[in-house]
Amino acid sequence: MNRLSKEKSLYLLQHSNNPVQWYPWSNEAFIQAKRKNLPIFLSIGYSSCHWCHVMEKESFESVEISKIMNENFINIKVDREELPDVDSIYMKAVQTMTGSGGWPLSVFLTPDLDPFYGGTYFPPEDRHGIPSFSKVLFSISDHWKNQNNLILENVDKLKDLITQKKINKTINNNFEYKEEINEIFEKLLLSLDLINGGTKGAPKFPQIPLFEFLTVYYNYYDSKMLLNSINITLEKMSKGGIHDHLYGGFHRYSTDSFWSVPHFEKMLYDNALISRFFIQGYYLTGKVEFLQIAEKTIDFIFSEMNYLDIGFISSIDADTNGVEGLTYIWEYNQLVELLSEEQFSLANDHWILSEKGNHFGSNVLNIKNDKNYFKLNKNHSKLVGIYDVLKSSRSKRAQPAKDNKMIVSWMSLVIQTVCEFVSVKNNPDLLNRVEKVANNIFQSAEDSKFFHIVELESSSMTGRIPAFLSDYSELSLACLSLYQTTFNKRWLDKFLLLGNIIAQKFWDSGKEQFMDSQDTENLYINPRDTFDNAIYSGISSANLVMLYMYSITSENKFLKIFEDSFFNEYENIKKYPNAYPGWLKSLVISKNLEQVVIVGNISEKNTREMLKIATTGYNPSRVVIQIDKTNPDLFLLKDKIKIDDLPTGYFCKDFICKLPTNSIKDFNEICNNTK
């Protein structure tokens, strides 16, 4: 065993029996590198990553390759889910050096932690133009010993390139919103696949932040083409192999452009965001099947990613017994043997099946005709029976490993999604369960200092690794979602607490930008990830938090932080809009802010009815506050009183309020005619 055997990360423990003398990210490793004057080999991945497993099996378990590594390098292994700041800054370095990135991330550093060479997966022998890993190791070692000065010169150049500050800041007063947002929208439309859904090309990722921006854009600026794109994306994803049709949940991405054959890992953040997108799709299209898929995905999260009813695990592995997708795939003859002749005929009509399959001779299930087709020809109950047979068979197979780490930002996404779901379909049990998760996160905090990962130790909630901006931002948004679902003031207070911490601790007023981490010790550069990829960046979500803080408190400092953050990055946003959908979503929301205040006791029928009206539908720019009586502490609530001692609703757009009303009919009309 190596030094990883004492770590808590499943990914690090998976490597604890490698012959490589791995170190965790630690001062011990850094001191050894300096003492021996050896370069560092930094390997970053995560437990459910298929290609991480491949490189381990081919290289890190090889005695010959490990010998080269141990003699010439200090070898450090990092779980990207534990240390996203480390992953982010070295991913940026590799992308700058090579033009691409991914996992496993393989980076070579000086003893001072400066990167000078990197890539992703390296094969054990030369393959497809990629040099063997051993060849790379020998070459790097030789350059370190014999051309050290050249490496150090290039290190400085690379750092300058990565950290160069953008000079031009867009001036808010000169910003023509409608013209600019429409121009960006037209650019984004060109990237959409209007036949298969999603974005063009392969591999095809769900890219939910992009589609949530498009959903928000459509909500305020109708576009038939955009609605069609959203609809096609949801339909194709729901029918494709990226969707686990038997047990629910979505795999991380599709290897092709048709959503047909996935990489099989299942991530908590993907399933939280995808189910939320399906809820939004239901709002926009009225298609009940989209809401049903959202519900099925949420059920999957609670059945397969629930951890002891205290939180949610981070991921489910792509591999089973070292074979990618083994749990999920079906050989044609397997299906023939499992099903009766009639059942097989129906299955063949429901899914796209063949003897040659679509994944190395096996079939990843893709839907040809959906369940509505079988309802029409009265075979739906028989189809349900087929699902039961296959689910029973699959449950007896070996199952992929689960990574039980509970990451605050990802669990917060689940809380947000469940709140959005129960606002459409009442489910007190689901709501109670996510409230419990939120309570557990707060119980793990110490003096308003939160953690990135929470754990249960000796019947008490605790945490490790200081929380990052993404954790504070997503937890803040989760508290606001809980408040606008339960109207328990405790959650509003928690939202305001976290929003203030974000503004105080993560905002650099001198540089007019957010930083991802408060702790920058032993970091090559200050972490600052601006891009929205499969998940929102911490900065992107912090921007949204600042908008909602402004909308609730009316304090201009929060609006200023949002505007400074956005316009300091705007030149890049305009050039690369696909990388900034969360920022663009916040921009659209900022131009359509709505405040709704309902004065009345929650026990009163008309109060509850008004709250239901105000929170029904897709209104991402709206904050809804309920009070029993006027509250002078917040400007928004000042002078808001009952009329004729009846529950009264106030509707405001950017703090300009319409006449208050205690008429349910009038309030409904005001709230639903806001565009």
SULJONOR-V828250 format. One record per residue. BURIAL is I if it has 9 or more other ideal C-beta (glycine too) atoms within 8 Angstrom, else O. D_FIRST is the distance of its C-alpha to the first C-alpha in Angstrom with 2 decimals. Layout:
[[BURIAL,D_FIRST] [BURIAL,D_FIRST]]
This chain:
[[O,0.00] [I,3.81] [I,6.96] [I,7.70] [O,6.40] [O,9.69] [I,11.84] [O,14.67] [I,15.19] [I,14.73] [I,14.53] [I,11.64] [I,9.77] [O,10.82] [I,8.89] [I,5.51] [O,4.73] [I,7.11] [I,7.71] [I,9.26] [I,8.57] [I,9.48] [I,11.42] [I,13.24] [I,17.01] [O,17.67] [O,19.91] [O,17.15] [I,16.57] [I,20.35] [O,21.11] [I,18.84] [I,20.55] [I,23.91] [O,23.31] [O,22.23] [O,24.62] [I,22.21] [I,22.57] [I,20.04] [I,18.82] [I,18.76] [I,17.75] [I,19.27] [I,19.48] [I,19.48] [I,18.20] [I,21.44] [I,22.01] [I,22.72] [I,22.54] [I,19.21] [I,17.89] [I,19.95] [I,18.63] [I,14.99] [I,16.03] [I,18.32] [I,16.63] [I,13.02] [I,12.11] [I,14.59] [O,13.71] [O,17.06] [I,16.86] [I,13.39] [I,15.00] [I,17.90] [I,15.97] [I,14.02] [O,17.34] [I,19.60] [I,18.10] [I,16.26] [I,14.37] [I,14.68] [I,14.09] [I,16.82] [I,17.96] [I,21.67] [I,22.71] [I,21.28] [I,22.66] [I,25.69] [I,27.27] [I,24.61] [I,24.76] [I,28.55] [I,29.19] [I,27.00] [I,28.33] [I,31.76] [I,30.99] [I,29.85] [I,32.86] [I,35.11] [I,33.84] [I,33.78] [O,35.91] [O,33.28] [O,29.90] [O,27.52] [I,23.95] [I,21.50] [I,22.84] [I,21.91] [I,23.31] [I,23.52] [I,24.43] [I,25.90] [I,24.35] [O,26.97] [I,25.41] [I,28.38] [I,27.75] [I,29.44] [O,28.27] [I,26.73] [I,26.82] [I,25.14] [I,23.87] [I,23.85] [I,24.08] [I,22.58] [O,26.18] [O,29.40] [O,30.64] [O,33.61] [O,34.09] [O,30.51] [O,28.96] [I,25.75] [I,22.60] [I,22.33] [I,25.98] [I,25.44] [I,22.64] [I,24.94] [I,27.90] [I,26.37] [I,25.12] [O,28.59] [I,30.37] [I,28.38] [O,29.32] [O,32.86] [O,34.10] [I,32.48] [O,35.81] [O,36.37] [I,33.00] [I,33.84] [O,37.32] [I,36.05] [I,33.61] [O,36.64] [O,38.59] [I,35.89] [I,35.59] [O,39.39] [O,39.44] [I,36.94] [O,38.52] [O,42.14] [O,44.29] [I,46.66] [O,50.18] [O,52.27] [I,52.27] [I,54.40] [O,57.13] [O,57.42] [O,61.22] [O,61.31] [I,59.10] [O,61.02] [O,58.83] [O,60.38] [O,60.81] [I,57.28] [I,55.50] [I,57.58] [O,56.78] [I,53.03] [I,53.43] [O,55.28] [I,52.50] [I,49.88] [I,52.08] [O,51.76] [O,48.02] [I,48.51] [I,48.49] [O,51.67] [O,51.25] [I,47.66] [I,46.96] [I,44.33] [I,44.36] [O,45.23] [O,42.86] [O,39.44] [I,36.71] [I,38.39] [I,36.83] [I,38.71] [I,39.14] [I,40.43] [I,41.14] [I,43.55] [I,45.27] [I,45.52] [I,47.36] [I,49.63] [I,50.20] [I,51.22] [I,53.39] [I,55.10] [O,55.69] [I,57.97] [O,59.15] [O,59.87] [I,58.94] [O,59.47] [O,57.21] [I,54.39] [I,54.90] [I,54.87] [I,51.58] [I,49.93] [I,51.37] [I,50.27] [I,46.72] [I,46.43] [I,48.07] [I,46.05] [I,42.70] [I,43.70] [I,44.64] [I,41.87] [I,38.58] [I,36.78] [I,38.11] [I,36.69] [O,40.10] [I,39.04] [I,36.80] [I,37.47] [I,35.46] [I,35.09] [I,32.39] [I,31.46] [I,33.83] [I,35.87] [O,35.21] [I,39.01] [I,42.04] [I,43.17] [I,40.41] [I,40.01] [I,36.44] [I,33.67] [I,30.06] [I,29.12] [I,26.94] [I,28.89] [I,28.73] [I,30.29] [I,32.24] [I,33.72] [I,34.99] [I,36.41] [I,38.24] [I,39.37] [I,40.89] [I,42.65] [I,44.05] [I,45.43] [I,47.13] [I,48.70] [I,49.71] [I,51.48] [I,53.34] [I,54.47] [I,55.42] [O,56.12] [I,54.18] [O,53.03] [I,50.46] [I,48.50] [I,48.40] [O,47.35] [I,44.36] [I,43.41] [I,43.69] [I,41.65] [I,38.86] [I,38.95] [I,38.89] [I,35.77] [I,34.07] [I,35.10] [I,34.18] [I,30.94] [I,29.55] [I,30.74] [I,28.23] [O,29.75] [O,33.01] [I,31.78] [I,30.74] [I,29.50] [I,26.13] [I,25.48] [I,25.05] [I,24.83] [I,22.85] [I,24.88] [I,23.09] [I,23.18] [O,21.15] [O,20.58] [O,24.35] [O,25.99] [I,28.65] [I,28.49] [I,29.46] [I,32.44] [I,34.17] [I,37.02] [I,38.40] [I,42.19] [O,42.63] [I,40.35] [I,42.77] [O,45.77] [O,44.50] [O,43.53] [I,46.76] [O,50.40] [O,52.64] [O,54.08] [I,50.72] [I,49.37] [O,52.49] [I,51.99] [I,48.28] [O,49.29] [O,51.82] [I,49.33] [I,46.33] [O,46.25] [I,45.14] [O,45.36] [O,44.28] [O,42.56] [I,40.87] [I,39.64] [I,35.90] [O,35.08] [O,37.67] [I,37.01] [I,38.73] [I,37.48] [I,40.24] [I,42.77] [I,45.98] [O,49.28] [O,51.64] [O,50.62] [O,51.43] [O,54.78] [O,55.92] [I,55.36] [O,57.08] [O,60.13] [O,60.36] [O,59.55] [O,56.37] [I,54.00] [O,53.47] [I,52.64] [I,50.07] [O,48.48] [I,48.28] [I,46.45] [I,43.88] [O,43.41] [I,42.89] [I,40.26] [I,38.44] [O,38.41] [I,37.08] [I,34.33] [O,33.23] [O,32.41] [I,30.03] [O,26.27] [O,25.74] [I,23.56] [O,20.79] [I,22.00] [I,20.61] [O,21.97] [I,22.12] [I,25.77] [I,27.09] [I,30.46] [I,32.21] [I,31.42] [I,32.45] [I,35.55] [I,36.50] [I,36.54] [I,38.80] [I,41.13] [I,41.37] [I,42.09] [I,44.79] [I,46.36] [I,46.29] [I,47.90] [O,50.63] [I,51.61] [O,50.90] [O,50.93] [O,47.91] [O,47.66] [O,44.57] [I,42.51] [I,43.87] [O,43.05] [I,39.45] [I,38.85] [I,40.71] [I,38.26] [I,35.32] [I,37.16] [O,37.82] [I,34.15] [I,33.35] [O,36.09] [O,34.97] [I,31.55] [I,33.37] [O,34.08] [O,37.54] [O,37.85] [O,34.47] [I,32.56] [I,28.93] [I,27.43] [I,25.27] [I,26.62] [I,24.98] [O,26.30] [O,25.28] [O,27.34] [O,30.12] [O,30.49] [I,29.87] [I,27.81] [I,26.24] [O,23.85] [I,24.35] [I,28.08] [I,30.09] [I,31.17] [I,34.72] [I,34.00] [I,32.99] [I,36.19] [I,38.33] [I,37.35] [I,37.39] [I,40.79] [I,42.10] [I,40.76] [I,42.75] [I,45.83] [I,45.41] [I,45.17] [I,48.24] [I,50.26] [I,49.41] [O,49.90] [I,52.06] [O,50.38] [O,50.99] [O,47.68] [I,45.93] [I,48.42] [O,47.74] [I,43.97] [I,44.67] [I,46.87] [I,44.35] [I,41.56] [I,44.04] [I,45.10] [I,41.55] [I,40.95] [I,44.21] [O,43.57] [O,39.89] [I,39.10] [I,42.47] [O,43.15] [O,46.95] [O,47.29] [O,45.57] [I,46.77] [I,43.44] [I,40.54] [I,37.07] [I,33.92] [I,32.22] [O,33.52] [O,30.48] [O,30.37] [O,28.36] [O,26.06] [I,27.60] [I,29.16] [O,32.22] [O,33.43] [I,32.19] [I,35.16] [I,34.73] [I,38.23] [O,37.75] [I,37.94] [I,35.94] [I,34.67] [I,34.80] [I,37.05] [I,35.98] [I,36.00] [I,39.05] [I,40.90] [I,40.53] [I,41.43] [I,44.63] [I,45.53] [I,44.86] [I,47.24] [I,49.90] [I,49.75] [I,49.76] [I,52.91] [I,54.45] [I,54.03] [I,54.79] [I,57.07] [O,55.63] [O,56.05] [O,53.06] [I,50.76] [I,52.84] [O,52.79] [I,49.00] [I,48.88] [I,51.53] [I,50.09] [I,46.63] [I,48.13] [I,50.70] [I,48.41] [I,46.38] [I,49.33] [I,49.85] [I,46.36] [I,46.95] [O,50.14] [O,48.61] [O,45.51] [I,46.49] [I,43.91] [I,41.20] [I,43.04] [I,44.27] [I,43.31] [I,45.30] [I,48.21] [I,48.05] [I,48.39] [I,51.30] [I,53.20] [I,52.56] [I,53.82] [O,57.13] [I,57.62] [I,56.65] [I,58.22] [I,58.44] [I,59.64] [I,60.58] [I,61.77] [I,63.60] [I,63.81] [O,62.14] [I,59.37] [O,61.25] [I,64.22] [O,64.51] [I,65.65] [I,62.74] [I,60.27] [I,62.28] [I,62.26] [I,58.52] [O,58.06] [I,60.33] [I,58.61] [I,55.08] [O,55.92] [O,55.20] [O,53.10] [O,53.93] [O,51.01] [I,53.36] [I,54.61] [I,53.68] [I,55.35] [I,56.00] [I,57.69] [I,59.50] [O,61.92] [O,64.08] [I,64.25] [I,61.44] [O,62.42] [O,58.85] [I,58.17] [O,60.80] [I,60.27] [I,61.23] [I,64.09] [O,67.49] [I,66.06] [O,68.18] [I,69.40] [I,72.67] [O,75.17] [O,72.47] [I,70.67] [I,67.10] [I,67.36] [I,65.31] [I,65.05] [I,63.88] [I,63.21] [I,62.23] [O,60.75] [O,62.38] [O,65.82] [I,66.71] [O,69.10] [O,71.49] [I,69.79] [I,70.64] [I,70.44] [O,71.40] [I,68.57] [O,70.29] [O,70.72] [I,67.17] [I,65.82] [O,67.98] [I,66.87] [I,63.13] [O,63.35] [O,65.56] [I,63.54] [O,63.10]]
